[in-house]
Amino acid sequence: MPLPLPKSRREIAAIQSRRKVIALEQAKRSTFFRGKLDHVNGSRLDDPDEWRKIPILDKDMLRSLSDEEFYTQFCVKADDGVAEYWRSGGSTGKPLFYPRSPTDIRYGLLSFRRTLDIAGCKPGDSAHVSFPLGIHPVGQIFARCAADAGVAANWAGAGNNTPSAIQLELIRSLKPSVWMGMSSYGLHLANLADSRGIDLSTGSVQKILCSAEPLSEAKRAKISRSWGARVFDNFGMTEAGMMGGEDGGEGGFRIWTDMHYIEVLDPDTLLPVKEGEVGTLVVTPLWTNNITPFLRWSAGDLVVYTEADDGSGPFSVFPKIRHTHRTTGFFKVRGVNVNHAEFEDFVFSNPHVNDFKCELVTVDDRECLRVSAEVRRGADAEAVARELVSSVKNTFEVTPELVMLETGTLAKEFESSVKAPRFTDNRK
């Protein structure tokens, strides 16, 4: 491993002190940062006031660059060249493809590998990898790390790579102990299995590793219940790498602070918030900046930071952050805001509902919230429907138009999507 696990917070602080200087020097090589860092004293970066002289970098600043400007002005040349490209994350704006040098890749692989270690995956385990296999790196990196950890990997990809019905058959025949994929696809597979009379909760999978999208506690509980497995979520961003993972305890992700220098700041003042308060996450990669010199990068994540030094194992040396999921979308129905994340939590907390989709539609020139739902096999569909309409009205102050679907309908509809499109605006 290029960087062993640190044994103390003091060791982490020493690594940060050294690498922040290198991060600043890398940025100074970039034409994009020309004239923006001259006032920063590189010998005093451990002074918080000096560090905060570095301007925040955000998505809008990168989006203002053309492709040519990004590669020629923002990126710098690495001594060991370019090994591959990682697609930027997010669902809005034109994606960028970040060049990664062989050195970047070594540390990037390490950041992903730690998620397997913190979840307790060991040599002899086997993993069914359902993360998308394509231009976004998450799937192929997870699969490569599994092999490096001695975990046999089946590179299935998402449903657009390998049809979900075939994935269920592979899971039944190969009996993996670990499933890896986006949480929405984990639900999709579970719902498809239920429609076919397959009980995944009695199967071989004992651990589930998710990433790449928000995971609420209601969705986590539904996935765990459906699969009969323990769920470990992981947090990363393409600009830095995989930044942290869950150790099974409460309170969020352990963040690899020897690899990423993080700040949690007030969104308005950009000053540090107190531990336990909500702030915007700002990240400086310390090892994966050999071509893309991200410095104080803000992707808009709102998080809560805790020291979490509980001595519970080798990863307890790292602090934790917990996502607030405040950046998710909402529908406005006749003046009432319906938050997508809250609605999803609400529906998935009902054990009788297998899956759903929510549409904003126009009926007789009037906005309407149409909820299409499937119930679990053996449930009283009429009773579930009555309770669902009543509870939606009482909770969100909107009376939905409810459509009850045959089991398996949404599984077929969502099959071609990497992420299930549960919320769509179809108004005329």
FIPABA-374863 format. One record per residue (C-alpha): residue number from 1; residue in one letter; y, x negated, z negated. Coordinates in nm, 2 decimals, padded with zeros to 4 digits. Layout:
// residues N
{NUM A {Y X Z}}
...
This chain:
// residues 428
{1 M {00.00 00.00 00.00}}
{2 P {00.35 -00.14 00.09}}
{3 L {00.49 -00.01 -00.24}}
{4 P {00.27 00.04 -00.55}}
{5 L {00.35 00.33 -00.79}}
{6 P {00.63 00.21 -01.03}}
{7 K {00.53 00.20 -01.40}}
{8 S {00.87 00.27 -01.55}}
{9 R {01.21 00.43 -01.49}}
{10 R {01.35 00.08 -01.53}}
{11 E {01.14 -00.05 -01.25}}
{12 I {01.26 00.25 -01.03}}
{13 A {01.62 00.17 -01.12}}
{14 A {01.58 -00.19 -01.01}}
{15 I {01.43 -00.09 -00.68}}
{16 Q {01.72 00.16 -00.62}}
{17 S {01.97 -00.11 -00.70}}
{18 R {01.84 -00.35 -00.44}}
{19 R {01.76 -00.09 -00.17}}
{20 K {02.10 00.09 -00.19}}
{21 V {02.27 -00.23 -00.09}}
{22 I {02.04 -00.26 00.21}}
{23 A {02.09 00.11 00.30}}
{24 L {02.47 00.05 00.30}}
{25 E {02.43 -00.26 00.52}}
{26 Q {02.21 -00.07 00.76}}
{27 A {02.47 00.21 00.79}}
{28 K {02.74 -00.05 00.86}}
{29 R {02.55 -00.16 01.16}}
{30 S {02.58 00.19 01.31}}
{31 T {02.88 00.26 01.54}}
{32 F {02.89 00.61 01.39}}
{33 F {02.98 00.47 01.05}}
{34 R {03.24 00.23 01.18}}
{35 G {03.55 00.23 00.97}}
{36 K {03.40 00.49 00.73}}
{37 L {03.25 00.24 00.48}}
{38 D {03.49 -00.04 00.47}}
{39 H {03.64 00.07 00.14}}
{40 V {03.30 00.06 -00.03}}
{41 N {03.22 -00.25 -00.25}}
{42 G {02.85 -00.32 -00.18}}
{43 S {02.82 -00.53 -00.49}}
{44 R {02.91 -00.24 -00.72}}
{45 L {02.69 00.04 -00.59}}
{46 D {02.53 00.10 -00.93}}
{47 D {02.87 00.22 -01.04}}
{48 P {02.85 00.60 -00.97}}
{49 D {03.22 00.62 -00.88}}
{50 E {03.18 00.34 -00.63}}
{51 W {02.87 00.50 -00.47}}
{52 R {03.05 00.83 -00.44}}
{53 K {03.31 00.66 -00.21}}
{54 I {03.04 00.69 00.06}}
{55 P {03.11 01.01 00.25}}
{56 I {02.85 01.28 00.26}}
{57 L {02.66 01.31 00.59}}
{58 D {02.55 01.66 00.70}}
{59 K {02.38 01.85 00.99}}
{60 D {02.71 01.95 01.15}}
{61 M {02.81 01.59 01.19}}
{62 L {02.49 01.51 01.37}}
{63 R {02.51 01.82 01.59}}
{64 S {02.85 01.71 01.71}}
{65 L {02.69 01.41 01.88}}
{66 S {02.52 01.43 02.22}}
{67 D {02.17 01.30 02.25}}
{68 E {02.31 00.98 02.41}}
{69 E {02.57 00.94 02.13}}
{70 F {02.30 00.99 01.86}}
{71 Y {02.07 00.72 02.01}}
{72 T {02.35 00.47 02.10}}
{73 Q {02.60 00.52 01.82}}
{74 F {02.41 00.65 01.52}}
{75 C {02.08 00.47 01.55}}
{76 V {02.05 00.09 01.51}}
{77 K {01.80 -00.15 01.65}}
{78 A {01.50 -00.24 01.44}}
{79 D {01.34 -00.59 01.46}}
{80 D {01.00 -00.44 01.51}}
{81 G {01.10 -00.18 01.77}}
{82 V {01.01 00.18 01.80}}
{83 A {00.66 00.30 01.71}}
{84 E {00.70 00.68 01.75}}
{85 Y {00.95 00.97 01.73}}
{86 W {00.97 01.24 01.45}}
{87 R {01.12 01.57 01.54}}
{88 S {01.39 01.69 01.30}}
{89 G {01.31 02.00 01.09}}
{90 G {01.49 02.33 01.05}}
{91 S {01.50 02.64 01.27}}
{92 T {01.86 02.64 01.38}}
{93 G {02.04 02.41 01.62}}
{94 K {01.90 02.17 01.88}}
{95 P {01.64 01.94 01.73}}
{96 L {01.67 01.57 01.73}}
{97 F {01.39 01.32 01.77}}
{98 Y {01.43 01.04 01.53}}
{99 P {01.29 00.69 01.64}}
{100 R {01.06 00.54 01.38}}
{101 S {00.98 00.17 01.36}}
{102 P {00.64 00.04 01.25}}
{103 T {00.80 -00.05 00.92}}
{104 D {00.93 00.31 00.89}}
{105 I {00.58 00.44 00.96}}
{106 R {00.42 00.23 00.69}}
{107 Y {00.65 00.38 00.43}}
{108 G {00.64 00.72 00.58}}
{109 L {00.26 00.73 00.56}}
{110 L {00.28 00.61 00.20}}
{111 S {00.52 00.90 00.11}}
{112 F {00.26 01.15 00.26}}
{113 R {-00.03 00.97 00.10}}
{114 R {00.11 01.02 -00.25}}
{115 T {00.09 01.40 -00.21}}
{116 L {-00.29 01.37 -00.18}}
{117 D {-00.31 01.14 -00.48}}
{118 I {-00.09 01.36 -00.70}}
{119 A {-00.30 01.66 -00.61}}
{120 G {-00.62 01.48 -00.71}}
{121 C {-00.78 01.44 -00.37}}
{122 K {-01.04 01.17 -00.37}}
{123 P {-01.27 00.98 -00.14}}
{124 G {-01.56 01.21 -00.05}}
{125 D {-01.34 01.51 -00.02}}
{126 S {-01.30 01.67 00.31}}
{127 A {-00.99 01.85 00.45}}
{128 H {-00.93 02.11 00.71}}
{129 V {-00.58 02.03 00.84}}
{130 S {-00.41 02.34 00.98}}
{131 F {-00.06 02.20 01.00}}
{132 P {00.08 02.22 01.35}}
{133 L {-00.03 01.93 01.57}}
{134 G {00.25 01.86 01.81}}
{135 I {00.60 01.70 01.83}}
{136 H {00.67 01.77 01.46}}
{137 P {00.50 01.49 01.26}}
{138 V {00.38 01.68 00.96}}
{139 G {00.03 01.77 01.09}}
{140 Q {-00.07 01.43 01.24}}
{141 I {00.08 01.24 00.95}}
{142 F {-00.12 01.45 00.69}}
{143 A {-00.44 01.40 00.89}}
{144 R {-00.38 01.03 00.92}}
{145 C {-00.31 01.00 00.55}}
{146 A {-00.63 01.19 00.46}}
{147 A {-00.84 00.94 00.65}}
{148 D {-00.65 00.66 00.48}}
{149 A {-00.74 00.82 00.14}}
{150 G {-01.11 00.84 00.23}}
{151 V {-01.08 01.22 00.28}}
{152 A {-01.26 01.34 00.59}}
{153 A {-01.02 01.53 00.81}}
{154 N {-01.07 01.80 01.07}}
{155 W {-00.76 01.80 01.29}}
{156 A {-00.76 02.17 01.36}}
{157 G {-00.39 02.23 01.39}}
{158 A {-00.23 02.57 01.36}}
{159 G {-00.34 02.88 01.55}}
{160 N {-00.16 02.77 01.86}}
{161 N {-00.38 02.46 01.86}}
{162 T {-00.71 02.61 01.75}}
{163 P {-00.76 02.99 01.74}}
{164 S {-00.77 03.12 01.39}}
{165 A {-01.11 03.29 01.43}}
{166 I {-01.26 02.95 01.52}}
{167 Q {-01.08 02.79 01.23}}
{168 L {-01.25 03.04 00.99}}
{169 E {-01.59 02.95 01.14}}
{170 L {-01.51 02.58 01.10}}
{171 I {-01.42 02.63 00.74}}
{172 R {-01.74 02.82 00.68}}
{173 S {-01.96 02.57 00.85}}
{174 L {-01.80 02.24 00.75}}
{175 K {-01.72 02.35 00.40}}
{176 P {-01.40 02.15 00.33}}
{177 S {-01.29 02.10 -00.03}}
{178 V {-00.92 02.09 00.08}}
{179 W {-00.72 02.31 00.31}}
{180 M {-00.38 02.18 00.44}}
{181 G {-00.12 02.39 00.61}}
{182 M {00.19 02.60 00.60}}
{183 S {00.18 02.87 00.34}}
{184 S {00.24 03.15 00.59}}
{185 Y {-00.06 03.03 00.79}}
{186 G {-00.27 03.01 00.48}}
{187 L {-00.19 03.38 00.42}}
{188 H {-00.26 03.45 00.79}}
{189 L {-00.61 03.30 00.77}}
{190 A {-00.69 03.48 00.45}}
{191 N {-00.58 03.82 00.60}}
{192 L {-00.78 03.75 00.91}}
{193 A {-01.08 03.66 00.70}}
{194 D {-01.05 03.98 00.50}}
{195 S {-01.03 04.19 00.82}}
{196 R {-01.36 04.03 00.92}}
{197 G {-01.53 04.08 00.59}}
{198 I {-01.51 03.71 00.49}}
{199 D {-01.43 03.63 00.13}}
{200 L {-01.25 03.30 00.13}}
{201 S {-01.23 03.30 -00.26}}
{202 T {-01.60 03.23 -00.28}}
{203 G {-01.58 02.95 -00.02}}
{204 S {-01.57 02.57 -00.05}}
{205 V {-01.20 02.51 -00.06}}
{206 Q {-01.08 02.41 -00.41}}
{207 K {-00.73 02.27 -00.34}}
{208 I {-00.46 02.38 -00.10}}
{209 L {-00.18 02.15 00.01}}
{210 C {00.13 02.32 00.16}}
{211 S {00.46 02.20 00.29}}
{212 A {00.73 02.27 00.55}}
{213 E {00.85 02.61 00.43}}
{214 P {00.95 02.77 00.10}}
{215 L {00.67 02.88 -00.13}}
{216 S {00.76 03.14 -00.39}}
{217 E {00.55 03.21 -00.70}}
{218 A {00.44 03.55 -00.56}}
{219 K {00.32 03.39 -00.23}}
{220 R {00.15 03.10 -00.43}}
{221 A {-00.03 03.35 -00.64}}
{222 K {-00.15 03.55 -00.34}}
{223 I {-00.27 03.24 -00.16}}
{224 S {-00.45 03.12 -00.47}}
{225 R {-00.61 03.46 -00.52}}
{226 S {-00.72 03.49 -00.16}}
{227 W {-00.86 03.14 -00.13}}
{228 G {-00.99 03.10 -00.49}}
{229 A {-00.82 02.76 -00.49}}
{230 R {-00.54 02.57 -00.67}}
{231 V {-00.22 02.55 -00.46}}
{232 F {-00.01 02.23 -00.45}}
{233 D {00.33 02.25 -00.27}}
{234 N {00.50 01.94 -00.12}}
{235 F {00.86 01.87 -00.03}}
{236 G {01.00 01.65 00.25}}
{237 M {01.25 01.62 00.53}}
{238 T {01.21 01.44 00.86}}
{239 E {01.52 01.23 00.79}}
{240 A {01.35 01.06 00.50}}
{241 G {00.98 01.14 00.49}}
{242 M {00.77 01.32 00.24}}
{243 M {00.98 01.31 -00.07}}
{244 G {00.76 01.45 -00.34}}
{245 G {00.47 01.67 -00.45}}
{246 E {00.34 01.89 -00.73}}
{247 D {00.12 01.75 -01.00}}
{248 G {00.00 02.09 -01.11}}
{249 G {00.25 02.12 -01.39}}
{250 E {00.55 02.35 -01.42}}
{251 G {00.90 02.28 -01.29}}
{252 G {00.87 02.17 -00.93}}
{253 F {00.82 01.86 -00.72}}
{254 R {00.79 01.50 -00.85}}
{255 I {01.03 01.31 -00.63}}
{256 W {00.94 00.95 -00.52}}
{257 T {01.27 00.81 -00.65}}
{258 D {01.15 00.45 -00.57}}
{259 M {01.16 00.56 -00.20}}
{260 H {01.45 00.80 -00.20}}
{261 Y {01.78 00.78 -00.40}}
{262 I {01.87 01.14 -00.48}}
{263 E {02.18 01.31 -00.62}}
{264 V {02.23 01.68 -00.72}}
{265 L {02.59 01.77 -00.67}}
{266 D {02.82 02.07 -00.72}}
{267 P {02.85 02.22 -00.36}}
{268 D {03.23 02.25 -00.40}}
{269 T {03.34 01.95 -00.59}}
{270 L {03.05 01.71 -00.48}}
{271 L {03.04 01.58 -00.84}}
{272 P {02.71 01.55 -01.03}}
{273 V {02.59 01.87 -01.20}}
{274 K {02.42 01.86 -01.54}}
{275 E {02.04 01.84 -01.57}}
{276 G {01.90 02.19 -01.53}}
{277 E {02.20 02.33 -01.33}}
{278 V {02.18 02.43 -00.96}}
{279 G {02.33 02.18 -00.71}}
{280 T {02.30 02.07 -00.36}}
{281 L {02.05 01.79 -00.29}}
{282 V {02.19 01.46 -00.13}}
{283 V {01.93 01.20 -00.02}}
{284 T {01.95 00.84 00.08}}
{285 P {01.62 00.70 00.22}}
{286 L {01.56 00.36 00.08}}
{287 W {01.27 00.24 00.31}}
{288 T {01.26 00.46 00.62}}
{289 N {01.61 00.38 00.74}}
{290 N {01.53 00.09 00.98}}
{291 I {01.66 00.28 01.29}}
{292 T {01.82 00.59 01.15}}
{293 P {02.05 00.48 00.87}}
{294 F {02.08 00.81 00.68}}
{295 L {02.32 00.76 00.40}}
{296 R {02.40 01.04 00.14}}
{297 W {02.24 01.30 00.37}}
{298 S {02.28 01.67 00.28}}
{299 A {02.05 01.92 00.44}}
{300 G {02.18 02.21 00.25}}
{301 D {01.90 02.24 -00.01}}
{302 L {01.99 02.39 -00.34}}
{303 V {01.78 02.26 -00.62}}
{304 V {01.76 02.21 -01.00}}
{305 Y {01.69 01.86 -01.13}}
{306 T {01.50 01.77 -01.45}}
{307 E {01.40 01.43 -01.58}}
{308 A {01.05 01.57 -01.67}}
{309 D {00.94 01.24 -01.83}}
{310 D {00.64 01.40 -02.00}}
{311 G {00.39 01.11 -01.99}}
{312 S {00.13 01.33 -01.82}}
{313 G {00.00 01.07 -01.58}}
{314 P {00.10 00.79 -01.34}}
{315 F {00.33 01.03 -01.15}}
{316 S {00.52 01.14 -01.46}}
{317 V {00.75 00.83 -01.41}}
{318 F {00.92 01.04 -01.14}}
{319 P {01.17 01.32 -01.21}}
{320 K {01.13 01.67 -01.07}}
{321 I {01.34 01.90 -00.85}}
{322 R {01.28 02.27 -00.81}}
{323 H {01.40 02.46 -00.51}}
{324 T {01.61 02.77 -00.57}}
{325 H {01.54 02.91 -00.22}}
{326 R {01.89 03.04 -00.19}}
{327 T {01.93 02.95 00.17}}
{328 T {01.69 03.21 00.30}}
{329 G {01.81 03.50 00.51}}
{330 F {01.87 03.87 00.46}}
{331 F {01.90 04.20 00.63}}
{332 K {02.20 04.42 00.58}}
{333 V {02.08 04.78 00.60}}
{334 R {02.36 05.04 00.58}}
{335 G {02.56 04.82 00.36}}
{336 V {02.27 04.71 00.14}}
{337 N {02.16 04.34 00.14}}
{338 V {01.78 04.30 00.15}}
{339 N {01.70 03.93 00.08}}
{340 H {01.40 03.82 00.28}}
{341 A {01.26 03.59 00.01}}
{342 E {01.29 03.86 -00.26}}
{343 F {01.14 04.12 -00.03}}
{344 E {00.85 03.90 00.05}}
{345 D {00.79 03.82 -00.32}}
{346 F {00.80 04.19 -00.39}}
{347 V {00.54 04.29 -00.13}}
{348 F {00.30 04.00 -00.20}}
{349 S {00.31 04.08 -00.57}}
{350 N {00.12 04.40 -00.48}}
{351 P {-00.25 04.30 -00.48}}
{352 H {-00.34 04.60 -00.26}}
{353 V {-00.12 04.48 00.03}}
{354 N {-00.28 04.23 00.26}}
{355 D {00.01 04.15 00.49}}
{356 F {00.33 04.30 00.62}}
{357 K {00.62 04.26 00.86}}
{358 C {00.97 04.39 00.82}}
{359 E {01.19 04.50 01.11}}
{360 L {01.55 04.61 01.13}}
{361 V {01.55 04.88 01.40}}
{362 T {01.77 05.15 01.54}}
{363 V {01.64 05.51 01.51}}
{364 D {01.86 05.79 01.64}}
{365 D {02.17 05.56 01.64}}
{366 R {02.10 05.47 01.27}}
{367 E {01.99 05.15 01.12}}
{368 C {01.65 05.16 00.97}}
{369 L {01.42 04.92 00.77}}
{370 R {01.07 04.95 00.92}}
{371 V {00.80 04.81 00.71}}
{372 S {00.45 04.77 00.87}}
{373 A {00.18 04.70 00.62}}
{374 E {-00.20 04.64 00.60}}
{375 V {-00.40 04.72 00.28}}
{376 R {-00.70 04.54 00.15}}
{377 R {-01.04 04.67 00.24}}
{378 G {-01.15 04.93 -00.01}}
{379 A {-00.80 05.03 -00.12}}
{380 D {-00.66 05.39 -00.10}}
{381 A {-00.42 05.35 00.19}}
{382 E {-00.24 05.68 00.12}}
{383 A {-00.18 05.60 -00.24}}
{384 V {-00.07 05.24 -00.16}}
{385 A {00.17 05.38 00.11}}
{386 R {00.33 05.63 -00.14}}
{387 E {00.37 05.37 -00.40}}
{388 L {00.52 05.12 -00.16}}
{389 V {00.78 05.35 -00.02}}
{390 S {00.88 05.46 -00.37}}
{391 S {00.90 05.11 -00.51}}
{392 V {01.10 04.97 -00.21}}
{393 K {01.35 05.25 -00.26}}
{394 N {01.38 05.19 -00.64}}
{395 T {01.40 04.81 -00.61}}
{396 F {01.62 04.76 -00.30}}
{397 E {01.80 05.10 -00.28}}
{398 V {01.67 05.15 00.08}}
{399 T {01.41 05.40 00.19}}
{400 P {01.19 05.23 00.44}}
{401 E {01.01 05.38 00.74}}
{402 L {00.66 05.28 00.66}}
{403 V {00.39 05.21 00.92}}
{404 M {00.04 05.16 00.80}}
{405 L {-00.16 04.93 01.03}}
{406 E {-00.53 04.87 01.08}}
{407 T {-00.66 04.57 00.90}}
{408 G {-00.63 04.26 01.13}}
{409 T {-00.34 04.40 01.34}}
{410 L {-00.09 04.15 01.21}}
{411 A {-00.34 03.86 01.22}}
{412 K {-00.36 03.91 01.60}}
{413 E {00.02 03.95 01.63}}
{414 F {00.10 03.64 01.43}}
{415 E {-00.18 03.43 01.60}}
{416 S {00.04 03.26 01.85}}
{417 S {00.32 03.17 01.60}}
{418 V {00.33 02.86 01.39}}
{419 K {00.51 03.05 01.12}}
{420 A {00.45 03.42 01.09}}
{421 P {00.76 03.61 01.20}}
{422 R {00.76 03.87 00.92}}
{423 F {01.13 03.95 00.95}}
{424 T {01.29 04.04 01.28}}
{425 D {01.61 04.21 01.39}}
{426 N {01.52 04.45 01.67}}
{427 R {01.83 04.67 01.66}}
{428 K {01.94 04.81 02.00}}
